[in-house]
Amino acid sequence: MLEPILAGRATPVIGSRFLGETEYRVSIPRIFGIRFFRLLVNVTTGYRVTDPTSGFFAINRSLIEFYSLHYPSDYPEVDAFILMHPPQKQGRRGAGAHV
């Protein structure tokens, strides 16, 4: 997950259990929740996120500084992704990685 950040190709890298081959299985209610949050993040940020509830993401120094002041405390994964918006105006480029 760190390689795109270290190479300067991404600001955040969001981990996904659904990229690449996986044996991870999800219950029906959880599928609906993941799809809802995926749509919410994709529409509000412009990032193509496949698994906004995985809990895995890596960020660069500028986002660490930003989150040190603005990190959400109630449901952090989805809120944190939305706070990255608008990524293009702040020079942020997102990427995804299999976890």
Secondary structure, 3 states (H helix, E strand, C coil): CCHHHHCCCCCEEEEECCCCCCCCCCCHHHHHHHHHHHHHHHHHHCCCCCCCCCCCEEECHHHHHHHHHHCCCCCHHHHHHHHCCCCCCCCCCCEEEEC
